[in-house]
């Protein structure tokens, strides 16, 4: 049984009075992001930096409550800047905002403890959810208080499900789709795989490719075509383009 809780009542908090720093070498990108932030968080103070070097200088005097960083910038990348920053501010909430969603970038961002990784053009709802995660950590629990079910953000609100009922997640551009082991219809989730990878129980779910996170209890084997095969009752599902180390692990 799936339980929904109203999305807007859970996440929207327009009166948060915080400070943000946006680091992006493109002026239009900085202004666009600032305008979207102002819609949901009109009281937020926003400052800008056009380069990581400028941002590091600003951070000597201005410590934001949340930091937005582009990845590809002249001179120093956003991830290189973040590596320097983490030595002094290990817990500062950081959201990567980038046109690049290469797996290597995402892996490096995860190692540097980023809060979220949003694709350009940024979806306003995803942005609001990410900011709320930074300021209201209890709004995004790994296990909800609804009978200890897992919470997933959907267009209808928060969906509460038993982790064992989930078969796999498939990535879209800014969202993902969850598929169930039973006869339930698939559901669009307003969270990308990076977010889901952080909140799903690591002993039960595994990222097997850029596109899929799967419930490992349903893995049968990897076939000759290098597809990972999931077994649900008497039905098999094949997922392709799997990471090499996963292929090696589950090959017959």
PECORNOR-V45783 format. One record per helix or strand. SS is the DSSP state (@ for helix, = for strand). FROM is the first residue (numbers start at 1). TO is the last residue. Records with the same first field share a line. If there is no record, write none. Layout:
BEGIN
SS=FROM-TO  FROM-TO
END
This chain:
BEGIN
==3-5  19-23  45-49  66-69  93-98  116-119  143-143  150-154  157-161  166-171  176-180  187-189  205-207  212-215  219-222  228-232  235-239  251-251
@=7-11  27-40  52-58  78-88  103-111  124-135  137-139  163-165  193-199  216-218  244-250
END
